[in-house]
Amino acid sequence: LQGYRAEMDNPAMLILLPPVLRNRKDVLFGNMPEIYDFHNKIFLHSLESCLGAPERVGCCFLDRREDFQMYEKYCQNKPRSESLWRQCSESSFFQECQRKLEHKLGLDSYLLKPVQRLTKYQLLLKELLKYSTSCDGVQELQEALVAMLDLLKSVNDSMHQISITGYDGDLSELGKVLMQGSFSVWAGHRKGPTKMKDLARFKPMQRHLFLYEKALVFCKKREEHGDGYDKTSSYSFKHFLKMNAVGITENVKGDHRKFEIWYSGREEVYVVQAQTVDLKMAWLNEIRKILF
């Protein structure tokens, strides 16, 4: 933040700054200042207060659970940040900053830190739990671990969501993303000549489903071409069902991994096949919570 971000406002460095970077600090760095302030002024002090009693660390995470949502914002901005970095990573501005700092690694390695940090918290809590079998605070450590794993899942789901293309409305109006994943889907319509038993003969469509609080969104996954790290998937929007008109049949004859989603009194019927029975049950649980 000091060696790069602040230098973007340094008049002496302005001549080296690529035009594409002017006034775009917030795209390149996202809300990193907010994350830094939170750790520096708040979270670090909480952790230091546990030096004599490390089992109390769980409480630090639980007390600040809401604050960790700032990581989601950082991760959602990451694709924009990476795209901007690719345009100007070779510029003399960054080379000069790196030289002054005597860093072996470029700025992009440091911009990845918050994303890496997020995955390390749950590992830290798992380690603490391993050595804290019967002491006070063990339940809080367990709850903190669950909270951090939930945060990871939530960030992961929202990262997929920002790659949806072709949806006309505002996805945020559909509520929170609760689940997302790839399925084989057979579609039938009551109006058409297709009978449900005929469906099994047809080749299924591969669809990426996003379960929101208010809708189930069907997309087709497209692999974008790029080099290893730059390779991203996008999801082209196909169809959505409002959850207030959805019904489910939990078992479909012939395959324990299949379930049925029907819409407005079986006007449309979708047979959905998960990769495993466990995955099917996880989705059914979430859908039930919304429906009931």
C-alpha positions as MATLAB code, in Angstrom:
seq = 'LQGYRAEMDNPAMLILLPPVLRNRKDVLFGNMPEIYDFHNKIFLHSLESCLGAPERVGCCFLDRREDFQMYEKYCQNKPRSESLWRQCSESSFFQECQRKLEHKLGLDSYLLKPVQRLTKYQLLLKELLKYSTSCDGVQELQEALVAMLDLLKSVNDSMHQISITGYDGDLSELGKVLMQGSFSVWAGHRKGPTKMKDLARFKPMQRHLFLYEKALVFCKKREEHGDGYDKTSSYSFKHFLKMNAVGITENVKGDHRKFEIWYSGREEVYVVQAQTVDLKMAWLNEIRKILF';
ca = [
       0.000    0.000    0.000;
       2.827    2.373    0.803;
       5.329    1.244   -1.807;
       2.912    1.082   -4.739;
      -0.520    2.549   -4.041;
       0.735    5.735   -2.375;
       3.336    6.156   -5.148;
       0.496    6.542   -7.663;
      -0.128    9.952   -6.053;
       3.541   10.907   -5.874;
       4.127   13.863   -8.283;
       7.726   12.707   -8.889;
       6.463    9.322  -10.133;
       3.617   10.697  -12.259;
       5.715   10.740  -15.426;
       6.199    6.957  -15.180;
       2.526    6.202  -14.503;
       0.807    4.588  -17.539;
      -2.288    6.583  -18.668;
      -4.477    3.483  -18.241;
      -3.719    3.560  -14.478;
      -4.625    7.188  -13.795;
      -7.421    7.443  -11.194;
      -7.767    3.659  -11.106;
      -6.189    2.858   -7.747;
      -9.456    1.398   -6.521;
      -9.643   -1.018   -9.449;
      -6.073   -2.250   -9.025;
      -6.058   -2.487   -5.221;
      -9.757   -3.031   -4.540;
     -10.576   -2.495   -0.862;
      -7.123   -3.567    0.329;
      -6.784   -0.388    2.504;
      -9.966   -1.406    4.347;
      -8.632   -4.953    4.919;
      -5.289   -3.565    6.108;
      -6.941   -1.151    8.559;
      -9.162   -3.875    9.961;
      -6.178   -6.133   10.647;
      -3.842   -3.432   11.831;
      -6.205   -1.564   14.150;
      -8.686   -4.210   15.261;
      -8.062   -7.882   14.561;
      -4.353   -7.982   15.383;
      -5.076   -6.512   18.844;
      -7.784   -9.127   19.468;
      -5.365  -11.908   18.566;
      -2.581  -10.453   20.709;
      -4.913  -10.469   23.692;
      -4.999  -14.299   23.351;
      -1.242  -14.827   23.621;
      -1.631  -16.347   27.083;
      -4.753  -18.323   26.158;
      -4.721  -19.333   22.487;
      -7.958  -21.267   22.885;
      -9.748  -17.895   23.007;
      -8.891  -17.237   19.342;
     -12.233  -18.712   18.280;
     -14.029  -15.830   19.990;
     -11.932  -13.269   18.071;
     -13.221  -14.695   14.798;
     -16.817  -14.950   16.002;
     -16.892  -11.400   17.395;
     -15.668  -10.036   14.046;
     -17.536  -12.443   11.781;
     -19.315   -9.656    9.874;
     -16.081   -7.761    9.181;
     -14.668  -10.674    7.211;
     -17.260  -10.021    4.504;
     -14.828   -7.355    3.229;
     -12.818  -10.219    1.722;
     -15.771  -11.080   -0.518;
     -15.684   -7.550   -1.911;
     -11.925   -7.869   -2.509;
     -12.292  -11.198   -4.332;
     -15.154   -9.948   -6.488;
     -12.954   -7.090   -7.693;
      -9.997   -9.413   -8.364;
     -10.812  -10.172  -12.044;
     -10.959   -6.412  -12.825;
      -7.716   -5.875  -10.928;
      -5.975   -8.700  -12.802;
      -7.162   -7.421  -16.157;
      -5.768   -3.943  -15.396;
      -2.499   -5.431  -14.106;
      -2.027   -7.424  -17.333;
      -2.291   -4.196  -19.341;
       0.467   -2.414  -17.447;
       2.574   -4.967  -15.548;
       5.632   -4.229  -17.714;
       5.515   -0.469  -17.103;
       8.537    1.361  -15.741;
       6.364    2.702  -12.908;
       6.017   -0.769  -11.347;
       9.619   -1.676  -12.075;
      10.809    1.461  -10.294;
       8.564    0.830   -7.266;
       9.782   -2.763   -7.049;
      13.421   -1.664   -7.299;
      13.007    0.865   -4.439;
      11.351   -1.746   -2.245;
      13.986   -4.365   -3.118;
      11.223   -6.928   -3.581;
      12.028  -10.127   -5.422;
       8.351  -10.569   -6.337;
       6.166   -8.231   -8.369;
       3.072   -6.432   -7.111;
       0.740   -9.171   -8.422;
       2.127  -11.603   -5.791;
       1.112   -9.173   -3.050;
      -2.318   -8.523   -4.567;
      -2.942  -12.259   -4.231;
      -2.189  -12.220   -0.477;
      -5.723  -11.450    0.790;
      -7.131  -14.295   -1.324;
      -4.500  -16.674    0.077;
      -5.027  -15.401    3.617;
      -8.701  -16.228    3.423;
      -7.952  -19.903    2.797;
      -5.334  -19.982    5.577;
      -7.674  -18.959    8.401;
      -9.631  -22.187    8.314;
      -6.346  -24.183    8.274;
      -5.143  -22.272   11.341;
      -8.407  -23.007   13.171;
      -8.240  -26.703   12.219;
      -4.701  -26.886   13.659;
      -5.796  -25.175   16.884;
      -8.703  -27.582   17.216;
      -6.407  -30.568   16.787;
      -4.572  -29.603   20.007;
      -7.556  -28.319   21.985;
      -9.575  -31.372   22.818;
     -11.008  -30.690   26.237;
     -10.277  -27.079   27.138;
     -12.540  -24.057   27.413;
     -13.173  -22.317   24.113;
     -13.245  -25.480   22.055;
     -16.841  -24.911   20.987;
     -16.030  -21.351   19.900;
     -13.069  -22.654   17.861;
     -15.404  -25.127   16.177;
     -17.958  -22.384   15.427;
     -15.202  -20.097   14.128;
     -14.038  -22.847   11.769;
     -17.580  -23.286   10.441;
     -17.888  -19.498    9.995;
     -14.621  -19.326    8.016;
     -15.585  -22.303    5.836;
     -18.959  -20.646    5.179;
     -17.156  -17.453    4.201;
     -14.910  -19.379    1.791;
     -17.948  -21.025    0.208;
     -19.764  -17.707   -0.029;
     -16.741  -16.040   -1.704;
     -16.372  -18.984   -4.080;
     -20.065  -18.878   -5.035;
     -20.013  -15.127   -5.601;
     -16.862  -15.439   -7.746;
     -18.776  -17.787  -10.059;
     -21.788  -15.488  -10.038;
     -19.848  -12.490  -11.376;
     -19.065  -14.566  -14.488;
     -22.746  -14.881  -15.511;
     -23.384  -13.183  -18.852;
     -26.592  -12.398  -20.694;
     -28.950  -11.913  -17.742;
     -31.065   -8.788  -18.343;
     -31.982   -7.915  -14.780;
     -29.921   -7.260  -11.686;
     -28.784  -10.576  -10.152;
     -28.442   -9.011   -6.696;
     -32.256   -8.649   -6.644;
     -32.521  -12.454   -6.536;
     -30.958  -12.500   -3.044;
     -27.872  -14.349   -1.895;
     -26.288  -17.226   -3.848;
     -26.823  -20.290   -1.657;
     -25.408  -23.014   -3.941;
     -23.874  -23.338   -7.390;
     -22.704  -26.336   -9.395;
     -22.841  -28.349  -12.620;
     -25.591  -30.871  -13.410;
     -27.054  -32.977  -16.198;
     -30.572  -31.677  -16.911;
     -33.470  -33.110  -18.916;
     -36.290  -30.642  -19.651;
     -39.913  -31.491  -20.451;
     -42.951  -29.283  -20.997;
     -46.500  -30.403  -20.345;
     -47.771  -28.568  -23.417;
     -45.421  -30.428  -25.759;
     -45.729  -34.056  -26.907;
     -42.928  -35.241  -24.584;
     -43.941  -37.693  -21.894;
     -41.742  -37.945  -18.799;
     -40.782  -41.550  -19.582;
     -39.504  -40.449  -22.989;
     -37.177  -37.944  -21.364;
     -34.748  -40.660  -20.329;
     -33.982  -41.403  -23.972;
     -32.827  -37.901  -24.748;
     -29.303  -36.695  -24.223;
     -29.187  -34.395  -21.175;
     -28.066  -30.775  -21.310;
     -25.079  -29.824  -19.184;
     -26.132  -26.861  -17.064;
     -24.533  -24.822  -14.289;
     -27.203  -24.059  -11.697;
     -27.190  -21.131   -9.304;
     -29.612  -21.344   -6.381;
     -30.551  -17.895   -5.110;
     -32.973  -17.126   -2.293;
     -35.613  -16.065   -4.835;
     -34.773  -17.968   -8.024;
     -33.040  -20.929   -9.600;
     -30.885  -19.796  -12.524;
     -29.830  -22.141  -15.345;
     -26.647  -21.279  -17.259;
     -24.391  -22.924  -19.800;
     -20.740  -23.013  -18.799;
     -18.257  -21.752  -21.363;
     -14.532  -22.325  -20.944;
     -12.670  -19.210  -22.024;
      -9.300  -19.708  -23.588;
      -6.264  -18.211  -21.925;
      -2.974  -19.263  -20.418;
      -3.241  -21.360  -17.304;
      -3.741  -18.656  -14.687;
      -5.814  -16.406  -16.965;
      -8.199  -19.198  -17.907;
     -11.664  -18.296  -16.695;
     -15.086  -19.817  -17.125;
     -18.106  -17.757  -17.978;
     -21.734  -18.804  -17.644;
     -24.220  -17.753  -20.288;
     -27.689  -17.266  -18.834;
     -30.358  -19.584  -20.253;
     -33.391  -19.602  -18.016;
     -34.641  -18.978  -14.510;
     -37.414  -20.221  -12.241;
     -38.878  -18.138   -9.426;
     -38.632  -20.084   -6.186;
     -42.172  -19.163   -5.145;
     -43.542  -21.279   -8.026;
     -41.139  -24.229   -7.739;
     -41.917  -27.736   -6.474;
     -39.589  -30.723   -6.012;
     -39.861  -34.504   -6.251;
     -36.976  -35.900   -4.276;
     -36.591  -39.261   -6.003;
     -36.709  -40.209   -9.650;
     -36.965  -43.901  -10.596;
     -33.822  -45.502  -11.848;
     -31.160  -43.226  -10.365;
     -30.588  -42.140   -6.746;
     -28.674  -39.071   -7.931;
     -31.661  -37.598   -9.765;
     -34.406  -35.337   -8.499;
     -37.153  -33.391  -10.190;
     -37.831  -29.665  -10.179;
     -41.206  -28.645  -11.526;
     -42.609  -25.222  -12.181;
     -46.042  -23.623  -11.877;
     -48.031  -26.814  -11.429;
     -45.836  -29.037  -13.628;
     -46.083  -26.672  -16.616;
     -42.342  -27.248  -16.952;
     -40.478  -30.233  -15.507;
     -36.708  -30.574  -15.101;
     -35.011  -33.815  -14.148;
     -31.694  -32.907  -12.543;
     -28.855  -35.364  -11.994;
     -26.149  -34.534   -9.449;
     -22.694  -36.110   -9.538;
     -23.223  -37.818   -6.184;
     -26.114  -38.645   -3.855;
     -24.553  -36.424   -1.145;
     -24.526  -33.462   -3.503;
     -28.158  -34.096   -4.424;
     -29.106  -34.152   -0.708;
     -27.207  -30.913   -0.026;
     -29.133  -29.153   -2.809;
     -32.474  -30.591   -1.718;
     -31.846  -29.391    1.845;
     -31.208  -25.835    0.665;
     -34.202  -25.861   -1.689;
     -36.447  -27.204    1.099;
     -35.341  -24.401    3.421;
     -36.472  -21.852    0.844;
     -39.741  -23.603    0.022;
     -40.797  -24.294    3.586;
];
